[in-house]
Amino acid sequence: MLAFHVITLFPELIEQYCGVSIIKRGIEKGEIQVKAYNPRDFCQDKYRKVDDSPYGGGAGMVLKPEPFFAAYESIEKSPGAPVLLMTPQGRPFRQEIAASLVDNQDIVIICGHYEGYDERIRTLASQEISVGDYVLTGGELAALLVIDAVGRLVPGVIGKSISLVHESFNDGLLEAPQYTKPPVFRGLEVPEVLRSGNHQEIEKWRRRQSLKRTKERRPDLLDAVDLSRDDLCYLESLNETE
C-alpha cells in the first residue's frame, strides 16, 4: 500500500477530492491511503497562527516554520520516504517522476499558501515539485495532481493495467486517437483498420498516429523518444507532405 501524507492548511480540499472516482476506489481496495495534517493543529498559541510578516519587509505573509516542522515530525513514515514541496520554483512534474514515486510505501507532500514558505521549511523536502509555470493560491491543487498521477499507477487501483501502457507520455509520445461504437456518427467514421481485427496493423496504426499527433502538438517530446528506423521514415514522410 502507498500512503500519501499531505501537510495542508485546507485538509478538506484533499479529503473531498480523494473521496470520489479512481482515488476513492483505490482507498477502498486498500491499495492507497491519503492522510491530511493541518499545521494549525500543531500551533502553540491560542490563535493557531501559521504565518507572519516577512523579515526585511514586503507584501503578504510568510508561513512559519514551527507548525510545519511539528506537523512533519508527527507523521509515521518509512525511512527514506520522499518529501515533496509543492512550489512554482520546483522541478516540472512529469510522467517519469510519477512513475519513479509509485514504488514507495509513503510520500509526504507539503502544500504552501499565502506569500510563500519560510525558507527553513524547504530543508524538510527531498524534492521541490512544480506543476506548471504559473502561480496558484495554494499547493493543494498541485498536491492532488501528484496524488492522482501517482495513485493511479499503483497496481490494483485501475482495473486493467494494460490500459496504462497506451496512455500519453508513457512511452514519451502522445496517445493515439480512440474510438468506440457506433462505427459511424454524424458522418464521422471509425478508421477501418481499427475494425479489421488485425492486431498487428492496429498497433502499427496507433504507433504512427501517436507519432503524427506528437509531431503536430508537442514536437519537443520527440527529442527524448527512442525512435525506430520505421518511426524515423514515417516522420520523414510527414515532412514531405507538409
C-alpha positions in Angstrom: 0.0 0.0 0.0 1.2 3.5 -0.8 0.3 6.2 1.8 0.2 9.9 0.9 0.7 12.3 3.8 -0.3 15.8 2.9 0.6 18.8 5.1 -2.0 21.4 4.3 -3.9 24.3 5.8 -7.0 23.1 4.0 -7.4 19.3 4.6 -11.0 19.4 3.4 -9.8 20.1 -0.1 -7.7 17.0 -0.2 -10.3 14.8 1.5 -13.2 15.9 -0.8 -11.2 15.1 -4.0 -9.9 11.8 -2.7 -13.5 10.8 -1.8 -14.5 10.2 -5.4 -13.7 8.3 -8.5 -10.4 6.3 -9.0 -8.6 7.5 -5.9 -11.6 6.6 -3.8 -11.7 3.2 -5.3 -8.0 2.7 -4.6 -8.5 3.7 -1.0 -11.5 1.3 -0.6 -9.4 -1.5 -2.1 -6.7 -0.8 0.4 -4.1 -0.1 -2.3 -3.6 3.6 -1.3 -4.2 5.8 1.7 -4.4 9.6 1.9 -3.9 11.4 5.2 -4.0 15.2 5.8 -2.2 17.1 8.5 -3.1 20.6 9.3 -0.3 22.7 10.7 -2.8 24.8 12.7 -3.3 21.7 14.9 0.3 21.9 15.9 0.4 25.6 16.8 1.2 26.5 20.5 -0.6 29.9 20.6 -4.4 30.2 21.1 -4.8 31.9 17.8 -3.3 28.9 15.8 -1.2 31.4 13.9 0.7 29.8 10.9 2.0 32.9 9.2 3.7 36.2 9.9 5.1 39.2 8.2 8.4 38.7 6.3 11.7 39.9 7.8 13.0 42.9 5.7 9.5 44.0 4.8 7.4 43.2 1.7 3.9 42.3 0.7 2.0 39.3 2.0 2.5 36.8 4.8 5.0 34.0 5.1 4.3 30.6 6.5 6.1 30.0 9.8 8.4 27.0 10.3 7.3 25.8 13.7 3.9 24.4 12.9 5.1 22.8 9.6 8.1 21.1 11.3 5.8 19.9 14.0 3.2 18.5 11.5 6.0 16.8 9.6 7.6 15.2 12.7 4.2 13.8 13.7 4.0 11.6 10.5 4.8 7.9 10.9 6.5 7.1 7.6 9.0 4.6 6.2 12.7 5.5 6.3 13.8 7.4 3.2 10.2 8.4 2.2 10.3 11.2 -0.4 9.1 14.6 0.8 7.7 16.8 -1.9 7.4 20.5 -1.5 4.9 22.0 -4.0 6.3 25.2 -5.4 6.5 27.0 -8.8 10.3 27.1 -8.3 10.5 23.3 -8.4 11.3 20.6 -10.9 8.5 20.3 -13.5 6.2 17.3 -12.7 6.2 14.8 -15.5 5.1 11.2 -16.0 8.5 9.8 -15.4 8.5 11.4 -11.9 5.1 9.9 -11.2 6.4 6.5 -12.2 9.5 6.9 -10.1 7.4 7.6 -6.9 5.0 4.7 -7.2 7.2 2.1 -5.5 7.4 4.0 -2.2 5.4 3.0 0.9 5.0 6.6 1.9 5.1 10.0 0.2 4.9 13.3 2.1 3.6 16.4 0.3 3.9 19.9 1.7 1.4 22.5 0.5 2.2 26.2 0.7 -0.1 29.1 0.9 -0.1 32.9 1.2 3.1 34.6 0.0 5.3 31.6 0.5 7.3 29.4 2.8 9.8 30.4 5.4 13.0 29.2 3.7 13.7 26.8 6.5 10.7 24.7 5.6 12.4 23.8 2.4 15.0 21.9 4.3 12.3 19.2 5.0 12.0 18.4 1.3 13.8 15.8 -0.7 12.3 17.2 -3.9 10.7 20.5 -4.9 7.9 20.0 -7.5 6.2 22.4 -9.8 3.1 21.5 -11.9 3.5 24.4 -14.3 4.8 27.9 -14.9 2.0 29.7 -13.1 1.2 30.6 -9.5 -1.7 29.0 -7.6 -3.3 30.4 -4.4 -2.1 27.3 -2.6 -0.4 24.0 -3.1 -3.5 21.8 -2.6 -4.4 21.5 -6.3 -0.8 20.7 -7.2 -0.7 18.1 -4.4 -3.8 16.5 -5.8 -2.3 16.3 -9.3 0.6 14.4 -7.8 -1.7 12.1 -5.8 -3.9 11.4 -8.9 -0.9 10.8 -11.3 1.0 8.5 -8.9 -2.0 6.9 -7.2 -3.5 5.6 -10.5 -0.2 3.8 -11.3 -0.3 1.7 -8.1 -1.1 -1.9 -9.1 -4.7 -2.7 -8.5 -6.0 0.9 -8.4 -7.0 0.8 -12.1 -8.7 -2.4 -13.1 -6.9 -3.2 -16.4 -3.2 -2.3 -16.1 -2.8 -2.8 -19.9 -4.8 0.4 -20.4 -1.9 2.3 -18.8 0.5 1.2 -21.5 -1.0 3.2 -24.3 -1.6 6.4 -22.4 0.0 9.7 -23.4 3.6 10.1 -22.1 4.1 6.5 -21.0 6.5 6.0 -24.0 7.2 9.7 -24.4 4.5 10.1 -27.1 1.0 11.5 -27.1 -1.7 8.9 -27.1 -3.3 7.8 -30.5 -6.9 8.6 -31.2 -9.5 6.3 -29.5 -12.9 5.3 -30.8 -15.9 3.3 -29.7 -19.4 2.4 -31.0 -21.2 3.4 -33.2 -18.9 2.9 -36.3 -20.4 5.9 -37.9 -21.7 9.0 -36.1 -22.9 12.1 -37.9 -20.8 11.2 -40.9 -17.7 10.7 -38.9 -16.4 7.1 -39.3 -14.1 4.9 -37.2 -11.0 4.1 -39.2 -11.3 0.8 -41.0 -8.1 -0.6 -39.6 -9.5 -0.5 -36.0 -12.4 -2.6 -37.1 -10.3 -5.1 -39.1 -9.3 -7.4 -36.2 -5.7 -7.3 -37.5 -3.9 -6.5 -34.3 -0.5 -6.1 -35.9 -1.9 -3.5 -38.3 -3.8 -1.8 -35.4 -0.6 -1.5 -33.3 1.2 -0.1 -36.4 -1.6 2.5 -37.0 -1.6 3.5 -33.3 2.1 4.0 -33.2 2.0 6.1 -36.3 -0.9 8.2 -35.1 1.0 8.8 -31.8 4.0 10.0 -33.8 1.8 12.2 -36.0 -0.1 13.7 -33.1 3.1 14.3 -31.1 4.8 16.0 -34.1 1.8 18.2 -34.6 1.1 19.1 -31.0 4.3 18.5 -28.9 7.3 18.2 -31.2 9.6 18.9 -28.3 8.8 15.5 -26.9 10.3 13.7 -29.9 13.8 14.5 -29.0 13.6 12.3 -25.9 11.9 9.3 -27.6 13.7 6.1 -28.7 12.6 6.1 -32.3 13.0 3.1 -34.6 14.0 3.3 -38.2 10.4 2.8 -39.2 9.4 5.7 -36.9 12.0 8.0 -38.5 10.9 7.0 -42.0 7.3 7.8 -41.1 8.1 11.2 -39.6 10.2 12.0 -42.7 7.2 11.1 -44.9 5.1 13.6 -42.9 7.7 16.3 -43.6 7.4 15.6 -47.3 3.6 16.0 -47.3 3.7 19.3 -45.4 
